[in-house]
Amino acid sequence: MAICLDTKDPEEIIRTVKIIQPSFGGINLEDIENPKCFHILDTLRKECRIPVWHDDQQGTAAVTLAGIVNALKVVNKDMKKVKVTMIGVGAANVAIIRLMLSAGFKAENMIIVDSKATLHGGRKDLEEKQQENPYKWDLAKRTNPDKVEGGIAEALVGCDVVISLSTPDPDTIKPAWLKKMNKNGIGFFCANPLPEIWPWDAKEAGLRVVATGRSDFPNQVNNSIGFPAIFRGTLDVKARTITDEMCIAAAYELAKFAEEQGLSDEHIVPTMADTEVFVREAVAVGMKAVEQGVARENLTREELTRRSGEMIREARKTVETLMQTGMIPPPPKGY
């Protein structure tokens, strides 16, 4: 059920979600601008009795982490040692950074680029606006300890991994900039509907593993393989919240499933066609909720596998039937 609110006031949004929560098992926030989205989600996660989720943040972050974990296996690099460049400081990238750091990546090995320049503790404009966006200022202080200045081109020099969720234009990132990265580089160019650089251009520039947000290119990194199963596992154990650890559990189960199928330069994550991955992902999330003590119903792995499997298979069957009869259209090409 979609509920549209005629307000942009974060406190009004928070209040509304809190007073309608008795009617729902969980709530997904959608289309809330940066940086309001961070404060709204953080507050609701702390103060609500049901799980509140922001797919643009947590869903994208979980799937991206899964892809990065496997991409590093393909190129045989260590997450604790790789240098990472993040392009964009919107909802998705901030959440991706948070999960990556929780999973073992090092903040001191990371450079972040916003629409103006690289982030670092010497950016006076960020310091002056820290009340407005404390999240960006916090990242500026924790990353880029050498205070590398410049833009995307400078941030890419000597890095191993680039993750971009910024301007949907294939001319956003130049091939010449990617040539300055380390050998066996990894690039996630996930703006939609167009990536920041075409994957074939990134490959020609020397990158080994390239992912986008599109289904018509190899390695689609999209929250569509994260959100449904994460929420399924959460609801099946009646969890009170969705923790970062639950999202990381989902990411590692996605990565494990793809690895069992066989990793390669062009296969690092499952696809929507991999039906069984959703059951395994839901179970991983539900079991992590039980382990963390946020589940109201402590199911065994076998019970959760049976419950989640029945619900997911029935839902997929219903959608397929509706598409076959023309009641709902198929997804657009590229998504």
C-alpha positions in Angstrom: 0.0 0.0 0.0 1.4 3.4 -1.1 0.8 6.3 1.3 1.8 9.7 0.0 2.4 12.5 2.5 1.8 16.1 1.7 4.8 17.4 3.6 8.6 17.7 3.3 9.0 18.4 7.0 11.1 15.5 8.4 9.5 15.8 11.9 6.0 15.5 10.3 7.1 12.5 8.4 8.5 10.9 11.5 5.4 11.7 13.5 3.1 10.3 10.8 5.0 7.0 10.5 4.9 6.5 14.2 1.2 7.1 14.6 0.2 4.8 11.7 2.6 1.9 12.7 -0.1 -0.2 14.5 -1.7 -0.8 11.0 1.4 -2.3 9.4 4.0 -5.0 9.8 6.7 -2.9 8.3 7.2 0.4 6.4 9.4 1.2 3.4 10.4 4.9 3.0 10.6 6.1 -0.6 11.9 9.2 -2.4 13.0 11.2 0.5 15.8 13.7 -0.3 19.3 13.8 1.1 20.1 14.6 3.9 16.6 14.4 5.4 16.4 10.7 4.6 19.2 9.8 7.1 17.7 11.6 10.1 14.2 10.2 9.3 15.4 6.6 9.0 17.8 6.8 12.0 15.0 8.2 14.2 12.3 5.8 13.1 14.6 2.8 13.5 15.2 3.8 17.1 11.7 4.8 18.0 9.3 2.5 16.1 8.0 -0.9 17.2 8.0 -2.2 13.7 10.8 -2.4 11.1 11.2 0.8 9.1 13.4 0.6 6.0 14.6 2.9 3.2 15.3 0.8 0.1 17.4 3.4 -1.6 19.7 3.2 1.4 19.8 -0.3 2.9 18.6 -2.3 -0.1 21.1 -0.8 -2.5 23.9 -1.1 0.2 23.3 -4.8 0.8 23.4 -5.8 -2.8 26.4 -3.5 -3.5 28.3 -5.1 -0.6 27.5 -8.6 -1.9 28.9 -7.6 -5.3 32.1 -6.0 -3.9 32.8 -9.0 -1.7 32.7 -11.3 -4.7 34.5 -8.9 -7.1 37.4 -8.8 -4.7 37.5 -12.6 -4.7 37.7 -12.5 -8.5 40.7 -10.2 -8.5 42.2 -11.7 -5.3 42.3 -8.5 -3.3 41.7 -7.9 0.5 38.9 -5.6 1.6 41.0 -4.4 4.5 43.8 -3.2 2.1 42.1 -2.0 -1.1 41.7 1.7 -1.8 38.2 2.7 -2.5 36.8 5.8 -4.3 33.1 6.6 -3.7 31.5 9.0 -6.2 28.4 10.6 -4.9 27.2 11.3 -1.3 23.5 10.6 -1.7 21.4 8.2 0.3 22.7 5.0 -1.4 26.4 5.8 -1.1 26.2 6.9 2.5 24.5 3.6 3.4 27.0 1.6 1.2 29.9 3.2 3.0 28.3 2.4 6.4 27.9 -1.3 5.6 31.3 -1.5 4.0 33.0 -0.1 7.1 31.0 -2.5 9.3 32.0 -5.4 7.0 35.8 -4.6 7.3 36.7 -2.0 4.8 38.9 0.8 6.2 37.8 4.4 6.3 41.4 5.6 6.0 41.6 3.8 2.6 38.6 5.6 1.2 38.1 8.8 -0.8 34.7 10.2 -1.3 33.8 12.7 -4.0 30.7 15.0 -4.0 29.5 17.4 -6.7 32.2 19.9 -5.8 35.4 18.0 -4.8 36.9 15.3 -2.7 35.8 15.1 1.0 38.3 15.7 3.7 38.6 17.3 7.1 39.9 20.5 5.6 36.7 21.3 3.6 35.5 24.5 5.3 32.2 24.5 3.4 31.4 21.1 4.9 32.4 22.2 8.4 30.3 25.3 8.2 27.3 23.2 7.1 27.8 20.4 9.5 24.5 21.1 11.3 22.7 20.8 8.0 24.5 17.6 7.0 26.4 16.0 9.9 26.6 12.7 7.9 28.7 14.2 5.2 30.9 16.1 7.6 31.5 12.9 9.7 32.6 11.0 6.6 34.9 13.9 5.6 36.7 13.7 8.9 37.0 9.9 8.8 38.1 9.3 5.3 40.9 10.7 2.9 43.4 11.3 5.7 46.0 12.5 3.2 43.5 15.2 2.2 43.7 14.5 -1.5 42.2 17.4 -3.3 40.5 17.7 -6.7 37.6 15.8 -8.3 36.9 12.4 -9.7 40.0 12.2 -11.7 42.3 12.9 -8.8 40.4 10.5 -6.5 40.8 7.6 -8.9 44.6 7.7 -9.0 45.9 4.5 -7.4 42.5 3.2 -6.2 41.4 -0.5 -6.6 37.6 0.0 -6.4 35.3 2.7 -7.6 31.6 2.8 -6.6 29.6 5.5 -8.3 25.9 6.5 -7.8 25.9 10.0 -9.2 25.0 11.6 -12.5 23.2 9.2 -15.0 25.3 10.1 -18.0 28.0 7.9 -19.6 30.2 10.9 -20.0 30.4 11.5 -16.2 33.6 9.3 -15.8 36.3 9.4 -18.5 38.2 6.3 -19.6 41.4 8.2 -19.1 40.7 8.6 -15.4 40.1 4.9 -15.0 43.5 4.2 -16.5 45.1 5.7 -13.4 43.6 3.0 -11.2 45.5 0.0 -10.0 45.7 -3.2 -12.0 42.7 -5.5 -11.8 40.4 -2.6 -10.9 36.7 -2.9 -10.0 34.1 -0.4 -11.1 30.5 -0.2 -10.0 28.7 2.4 -12.1 25.2 2.2 -10.9 23.3 5.4 -11.9 20.0 4.7 -13.6 18.8 4.6 -16.3 22.3 5.3 -17.7 25.6 4.4 -16.0 28.3 7.0 -15.5 30.4 5.2 -18.1 29.5 2.5 -20.5 30.8 -0.9 -19.2 32.7 -1.7 -22.4 34.5 1.7 -22.2 35.5 0.9 -18.6 36.7 -2.5 -19.6 38.8 -1.0 -22.4 40.3 1.4 -19.9 41.6 -1.5 -18.0 39.0 -2.5 -15.3 38.7 -6.2 -14.6 35.2 -6.3 -13.1 32.5 -3.9 -14.0 28.9 -3.7 -12.7 26.0 -1.4 -13.4 22.4 -1.1 -12.3 21.0 -2.4 -15.5 19.7 -5.9 -16.2 20.8 -5.9 -19.9 24.5 -5.7 -18.9 26.5 -8.3 -16.9 26.7 -7.9 -13.1 23.5 -6.0 -12.3 23.8 -4.4 -8.9 20.2 -3.5 -8.0 18.2 -3.5 -4.8 15.6 -5.7 -6.5 17.5 -8.8 -5.3 17.8 -7.4 -1.8 14.7 -5.6 -0.6 12.0 -8.3 -1.1 13.9 -11.1 0.7 15.3 -8.9 3.4 11.8 -7.7 4.3 10.4 -11.3 4.0 12.9 -12.6 6.5 12.2 -9.7 8.8 8.4 -10.1 8.7 8.6 -13.9 9.1 10.2 -13.6 12.5 8.2 -10.5 13.4 11.4 -8.5 13.9 11.1 -5.1 15.5 13.7 -3.5 13.3 16.1 -4.2 10.4 19.7 -3.8 11.7 22.8 -3.3 9.7 23.9 -6.7 10.7 20.7 -8.2 9.1 21.6 -6.4 5.9 25.2 -7.6 6.0 23.9 -11.2 6.5 21.8 -10.8 3.4 24.8 -9.5 1.5 26.9 -12.4 2.4 24.2 -14.9 1.5 23.8 -13.3 -1.9 27.6 -13.4 -2.3 27.7 -17.1 -1.3 24.9 -18.1 -3.7 26.7 -16.5 -6.6 30.0 -18.0 -5.6 28.4 -21.5 -5.5 27.2 -20.9 -9.1 30.8 -19.9 -10.1 32.4 -16.5 -10.0 33.8 -14.7 -13.0 34.5 -11.2 -14.3 30.9 -11.1 -15.5 29.2 -13.0 -12.7 29.5 -11.7 -9.2 25.8 -11.4 -8.0 22.7 -13.5 -8.5 19.9 -12.3 -10.7 16.1 -11.9 -10.3 15.8 -15.3 -12.1 17.6 -17.1 -9.3 14.4 -17.9 -7.4 16.0 -19.9 -4.6 18.4 -17.1 -3.6 15.5 -15.1 -2.1 14.6 -17.9 0.2 18.2 -18.3 1.4 18.5 -14.5 1.8 15.3 -14.3 3.8 16.4 -17.1 6.1 19.8 -15.5 6.7 18.1 -12.2 7.7 15.6 -13.9 9.9 18.2 -16.0 11.7 20.4 -12.9 12.3 17.3 -11.1 13.8 16.8 -14.1 16.1 20.5 -14.1 17.0 20.4 -10.3 17.8 17.3 -10.6 19.9 15.1 -8.3 17.8 12.8 -11.1 16.6 9.4 -11.6 18.4 9.2 -15.1 17.0 12.2 -17.3 17.4 11.9 -19.8 14.5 14.4 -22.5 13.8 16.3 -22.4 10.4 14.1 -25.3 9.2 10.9 -23.5 10.2 12.0 -20.2 8.6 13.1 -21.9 5.4 9.7 -23.5 5.1 7.7 -20.3 5.9 9.8 -18.0 3.7 9.9 -20.5 0.8 6.1 -20.8 0.8 5.5 -17.1 0.9 8.1 -16.2 -1.7 7.1 -18.9 -4.2 3.5 -18.0 -3.9 4.2 -14.3 -4.4 6.3 -15.0 -7.5 3.6 -17.3 -8.9 1.0 -14.5 -8.5 3.2 -11.9 -10.2 3.9 -14.3 -13.1 0.2 -15.0 -13.5 -0.7 -11.3 -13.5 2.0 -10.5 -16.1 0.9 -13.4 -18.3 -2.7 -12.1 -18.3 -1.7 -8.6 -18.9 -2.9 -7.3 -15.6 0.5 -5.8 -14.9 3.2 -4.9 -17.4 6.7 -6.6 -17.5 9.6 -4.5 -16.1 11.1 -2.0 -18.6 14.2 -3.0 -20.4 17.4 -2.3 -18.6 15.9 -2.5 -15.1 
